[in-house]
């Protein structure tokens, strides 16, 4: 899945003990994805304290996407993330016309 960071500011992943978060991280941290916006910050915080795994994404326009991984699969997380990125990209293109 191709991910475009053009409209992204930061991605924070908390409590990565679940395999689905590792899969998500592999996708968002790939060279191809990172090349779309080299200024995007990707940070991870690995905890083993039993707290719920969370992905917190801040977009350049200030919008936020928070995904709690307790009831999501890696595929669902990637699809939600990618659809938001595509929508933001289309919105930015329309604004520039």
TAHU-V121350 format. One record per helix or strand. SS is the DSSP state (A for helix, B for strand). FROM is the first residue (numbers start at 0). TO is the last residue. If there is no record, write none. Layout:
# TAHU-V121350
ss=SS from=FROM to=TO
ss=SS from=FROM to=TO
This chain:
# TAHU-V121350
ss=B from=7 to=13
ss=A from=18 to=27
ss=A from=30 to=34
ss=B from=40 to=44
ss=B from=53 to=58
ss=B from=63 to=67
ss=A from=68 to=70
ss=A from=73 to=95
